[in-house]
Amino acid sequence: IHLAKKRALPENTIVATHMSNVGLELALKEHGIHLVRTDVGDKYVVEEMRNHGYTLGGEQSGHIISLEHSTTGDGCVAALHVLAVMLQEKKRLSELTKLMKDVPQVLINTRVSVRKDLNSIPGYTSLMDEINHKLEGSGRTYVRFSGTEPVVRVLVEGQNKKEIGRYAERIASFLQKELG
């Protein structure tokens, strides 16, 4: 938001992954900043940034990438940027972080023995359509296979933690049954 005020964000855009909390997107939107989502991994964030001339991106895991300084998430560079903003805005970190409110998020990692196109599984699309319809406007779902272990990651975000927990369990149970 600080960079947008200074007109230092190309196309007023930040890049983050699909796993980033929707609260980030809502906070940015409130300040006229666009969020472009990519697959999980610094390499996808950097690729999107390079392809479109964006300079700031990152992952929910804490990797913050400033292409002006590095092509990977560098904690020291990120910390220096945050300190600079605190000094320039004359605000404590606790004040700056109030700009974003995390939306409740449930992530379930389900072990699987088979990987296949999720949309080819009978019943998957209708289950996802049903849940996404119920979340419409107040949350989202994101399901992907891990790139490093034999699991499928089920992410559901929404305002009601109990409700999204039930949705995540339904999806995870369905996939466990189908993919063993």
Beta strands, then each sheet from edge to edge (+ up, - down):
strand 1: 13-17
strand 2: 34-38
strand 3: 56-58
strand 4: 64-66
strand 5: 105-111
strand 6: 140-145
strand 7: 151-157
sheet 1: 2+ 1+ 3+ 4-
sheet 2: 5+ 7- 6+
end
